[in-house]
Amino acid sequence: MNFDLYYISPELILAVGGIVTLLVGLATGRFTKYGEKQRVGIFSPEVLSSVVLLAALVPSVILLADDKVVKGIPQFGGMIILDGFALLFKIIAILSTLMVILLSVTYFRGLRFHRGEYYALLVFATLAITSLASSADLVMIYLSLEFLSIVSYILVGYLKQDPRSNEAALKYFLYGSVAAAVMIYGMSIIYGMTGTTSLLKLPSAMWSVRYSIRFVAVTLVLVGFGYKIAMVPFHQWAPDTYEGAPTPITAFLSVGSKAAGVAVITRFFATGVTVGTFDWKPFVLLLSAATMTVGNLVAIPQVNIKRMLAYSSIAHAGYMLLGVAAIAYGSSLAIPSVLLYLFTYLFMNLGAFAVVTILSSRLRSDQIRDYSGLIRRAPVAAVALVLFLLSLAGIPPGVFIGKLYLFAAALQVARDTSNALFWLTVIAAANTVVSIYYYMNVARVMFFCEAKTRTPIIASRPLNFVVGLTVVVTVLMLVYPQPFIQLAHRSAAMLSGI
């Protein structure tokens, strides 16, 4: 069994760093009580976890530039593979967690919670995502996915005194348990029929399996993957979980957890169950259309900003599935479009949740009606939120370049109206128009409704930093998108097995 510590250094740093953060938190008694100011020192869990993540980010970036990684480097007997595709998702996971830590510093100030354990769990969640991104074996996929799910259950219910947080964690756990059981059953069928759990060996081994069995097995596995990205009809947990969870954890679920699901679905269909061994195009086409349509339509009547962003997140999962569907049609832009979309979505969505965190901590409410007149109370936050919402809708800047690339990937192979992928692109474009309505409704409340009070809202430095960073990257993606496009293409070209 071959392994090189250098190639698994990001995971090693996260594993050891998470344990150190946990032990330091326990040793120093970092427990914040109601009303107590949160002291952030050099040995505080916040700083330690951030240092660990930055330390893991460095080898991830260095490895991405390593030519040896181009063809993929198998580790642990091929259970994990280090390639550019995995490294980009590792970078996305680490960046998203770093910003979630900054959101958490302010959000939990004055609340009763165990700080050391909380930040250690965030590091462990990042470890689970990085492991999942590299997984090239069904067993490793299951273990990584369950590791991420268990940590996520705890983080969602971390505010033990809040009944909504408890309810959100319970619903998330129940849905996740059922989805995991269904998924592992499908994986067991694949192993029983092929004798292998390696994604790289599945294409040749699946040929001898009866089509009906392939159909059942892939459907069951897709249940588990679909649950992780909140794909319709496995999305019911998302709105309640997003609303009840602490706002920084909601942000993490919408980006980090979703990135993990997108990574495993893309690798599973691109290298494992390829369209040549099983025609999964109708599955993904139908699920993509249903996911983006349900997400956008149900988001319209929402009165809670976190529930609205939850349904928005569901819709974005549908857009990403459009890129996955393009893989089956042989589009050379398919995988790069998924990677680019997810990378841009990272900054737009985290930026939106950063503003929501600012307003939630000051207004003590997540109701959209309480955002009335915010342009007068928090002009910078209000303008930034409109910028992020426009970006999420697909209007420049931001996700616009990612969505444009998704449409280009689909239309590259769907050149006539008889192609189902063409009509899926039309549905995606129509859904983009629908999304503008509920995004701009928030802007209407902030800009044109009368404020209940004129008291200014002042954000903390960590939150201002996250908002500023995400705004800069959002604008940069519009004026100079070439580096991001090149990064997506390089990472897609380094996906092992295709």
C-alpha positions, -999 to 999 in steps of 0.1 A, spaced: 0 0 0 16 32 -12 14 65 5 35 97 7 32 121 36 39 150 13 8 142 -8 -15 138 21 0 167 41 -32 189 40 -52 161 57 -24 154 82 -22 191 92 -60 193 96 -62 161 117 -33 170 140 -44 207 142 -79 198 150 -68 176 179 -44 203 192 -72 230 190 -95 207 209 -69 200 236 -59 236 240 -95 246 243 -101 220 270 -69 229 289 -75 267 289 -112 264 298 -123 285 269 -160 285 278 -180 317 271 -209 325 294 -238 348 288 -227 384 287 -190 376 290 -168 393 264 -150 368 242 -112 373 246 -93 364 215 -57 358 223 -28 341 206 -37 307 221 -74 310 217 -93 284 197 -102 309 170 -66 318 163 -53 282 165 -79 269 141 -72 297 117 -35 289 118 -42 252 112 -63 260 82 -37 284 67 -11 258 73 -32 232 53 -38 258 26 -2 262 18 6 226 6 -27 225 -12 -18 255 -33 18 242 -38 6 208 -49 -18 223 -74 12 238 -92 31 204 -91 33 188 -126 35 153 -110 -2 157 -99 -14 161 -135 -22 124 -140 -33 118 -104 -13 102 -76 -31 72 -59 -26 68 -22 -35 40 2 -40 14 -25 -60 38 -47 -87 46 -21 -78 83 -25 -63 101 -55 -45 133 -54 -53 154 -85 -60 190 -94 -98 184 -91 -94 173 -54 -69 201 -46 -93 228 -59 -121 215 -37 -96 214 -7 -88 250 -13 -125 259 -15 -132 240 17 -103 257 36 -112 292 24 -149 287 33 -141 275 68 -116 304 74 -144 329 66 -169 309 87 -145 312 117 -144 350 112 -182 350 111 -183 329 143 -161 352 164 -187 379 163 -219 358 162 -211 338 194 -199 368 214 -220 368 246 -235 334 239 -231 303 260 -210 278 241 -178 256 243 -153 275 221 -125 249 219 -148 221 207 -166 244 183 -136 255 164 -120 220 165 -152 206 149 -149 232 121 -114 219 114 -126 183 115 -154 192 91 -128 207 67 -108 175 70 -139 154 60 -144 176 29 -108 174 18 -109 136 23 -141 133 3 -128 154 -25 -99 129 -29 -120 97 -24 -118 73 -54 -133 43 -36 -169 38 -25 -158 28 11 -137 60 14 -166 81 0 -190 66 26 -166 71 55 -158 107 46 -194 116 39 -205 101 73 -176 119 91 -188 152 76 -224 145 84 -218 136 121 -197 167 126 -224 188 108 -252 174 130 -233 186 161 -225 220 147 -261 226 137 -274 219 172 -245 237 189 -268 263 206 -282 238 231 -304 264 248 -321 273 215 -350 250 207 -348 260 170 -312 248 169 -321 215 186 -350 210 161 -328 218 131 -301 193 143 -327 165 149 -343 169 115 -309 171 98 -299 139 117 -330 120 108 -329 128 71 -292 122 70 -294 88 87 -320 76 62 -302 89 32 -269 74 44 -286 40 49 -301 41 14 -268 51 -1 -247 24 16 -273 -2 4 -268 10 -32 -230 8 -27 -233 -27 -14 -252 -38 -45 -225 -23 -67 -198 -42 -48 -218 -74 -47 -223 -73 -85 -189 -61 -96 -166 -73 -68 -149 -39 -65 -154 -6 -48 -128 14 -68 -143 41 -90 -115 36 -116 -124 -1 -119 -162 3 -120 -165 12 -158 -152 -21 -169 -167 -41 -141 -203 -27 -146 -206 -41 -181 -214 -76 -167 -241 -63 -144 -278 -66 -155 -292 -31 -165 -320 -33 -140 -296 -39 -111 -274 -10 -123 -305 12 -124 -314 4 -88 -279 7 -74 -271 40 -90 -305 54 -79 -299 44 -43 -264 59 -43 -277 91 -58 -301 95 -29 -271 99 -5 -253 123 -28 -285 143 -35 -292 147 2 -258 162 7 -263 190 -19 -300 194 -10 -312 182 -44 -350 178 -50 -367 156 -37 -341 151 -9 -341 188 0 -367 189 28 -341 192 56 -324 223 42 -349 251 50 -355 241 87 -318 233 92 -306 266 77 -331 286 97 -324 269 131 -286 265 128 -262 292 140 -258 316 110 -221 308 105 -229 271 103 -257 278 79 -231 296 57 -208 266 61 -235 241 50 -244 262 20 -209 263 7 -185 238 23 -210 209 27 -224 216 -8 -189 216 -23 -183 182 -8 -215 168 -24 -207 184 -58 -172 170 -57 -183 134 -51 -212 135 -76 -188 149 -103 -161 123 -97 -187 94 -94 -202 101 -128 -171 113 -145 -148 84 -135 -169 57 -119 -204 51 -133 -197 67 -167 -224 72 -193 -210 44 -213 -217 19 -186 -250 33 -175 -270 60 -192 -277 84 -163 -285 114 -184 -323 113 -179 -318 111 -141 -296 142 -139 -316 162 -165 -348 156 -146 -333 162 -112 -316 194 -123 -348 209 -137 -368 199 -106 -342 212 -82 -337 247 -98 -374 251 -103 -386 241 -69 -359 260 -52 -367 293 -70 -405 290 -68 -406 281 -31 -381 309 -23 -406 336 -35 -430 335 -5 -403 332 22 -403 358 49 -372 346 67 -339 356 50 -322 323 60 -350 302 47 -350 322 15 -312 316 11 -318 279 18 -342 276 -11 -317 297 -32 -290 272 -23 -313 244 -35 -318 262 -68 -280 267 -72 -275 229 -67 -298 225 -97 -277 248 -118 -246 229 -109 -263 197 -120 -267 213 -154 -229 212 -156 -229 175 -144 -254 167 -171 -232 183 -198 -204 157 -188 -226 129 -202 -228 147 -235 -191 151 -238 -188 189 -233 -152 199 -228 -165 228 -207 -186 207 -184 -163 201 -155 -145 235 -157 -180 252 -156 -190 233 -124 -157 242 -107 -159 278 -118 -195 281 -107 -188 266 -73 -157 288 -68 -176 320 -76 -206 308 -55 -183 304 -25 -176 341 -22 -211 354 -32 -229 332 -7 -205 336 21 -206 374 15 -244 373 18 -243 353 50 -217 377 64 -241 406 60 -269 384 74 -247 377 104 -241 414 110 -278 422 108 -289 391 128 -266 399 157 -278 436 158 -315 432 149 -320 399 168 -342 388 139 -339 371 105 -372 383 92 -370 402 59 -395 428 71 -371 438 98 -345 448 71 -367 478 63 -348 511 59 -314 495 64 -299 517 37 -301 545 63 -289 524 93 -262 503 77 -256 517 42 -224 497 35 -240 464 46 -271 471 26 -253 479 -6 -230 449 -2 -260 426 3 -276 439 -28 -244 433 -47 -242 397 -34 -279 390 -42 -275 404 -77 -245 381 -82 -264 351 -69 -292 359 -94 -267 357 -122 -264 395 -129 -228 408 -131 -206 406 -112 -200 373 -94 -218 341 -103 -226 356 -137 -193 343 -151 -200 309 -136 -235 307 -149 -225 319 -183 -199 292 -184 -225 266 -174 -248 277 -202 -218 276 -226 -210 241 -216 -245 229 -222 -250 248 -255 -216 235 -268 -231 201 -272 -269 210 -274 -269 227 -308 -305 220 -317 -339 221 -300 -343 183 -301 -316 179 -275 -329 176 -239 -298 196 -227 -310 225 -248 -343 226 -230 -327 223 -196 -306 254 -205 -338 272 -213 -354 261 -180 -322 274 -162 -324 307 -180 -361 311 -170 -353 302 -134 -326 329 -134 -353 354 -142 -376 341 -114 -347 343 -89 -343 380 -96 -378 387 -81 -372 373 -46 -336 386 -44 -347 421 -53 -376 419 -29 -350 421 -1 -334 451 -18 -369 468 -20 -374 463 17 -339 477 26 -341 507 2 -377 518 0 -394 507 32 -394 530 62 -371 521 90 -386 515 125 -356 532 141 -326 553 128 -300 538 152 -269 530 132 -257 494 129 -220 490 133 -203 457 124 -172 441 140 -138 441 123 -139 403 114 -173 407 98 -162 438 79 -131 420 67 -152 391 53 -177 415 36 -148 435 22 -129 405 9 -160 389 -7 -169 422 -24 -134 426 -38 -134 391 -52 -169 395 -66 -159 426 -85 -125 411 -95 -143 381 -111 -161 405 -134 -133 428 -144 -106 401 -146 -121 366 -147 -92 349 -167 -72 336 -137 -103 319 -122 -112 304 -156 -77 291 -161 -77 276 -126 -110 258 -133 -96 244 -166 -63 233 -150 -81 215 -122 -106 198 -145 -78 186 -168 -62 170 -138 -92 149 -129 -80 113 -127 -97 86 -147 -110 105 -176 
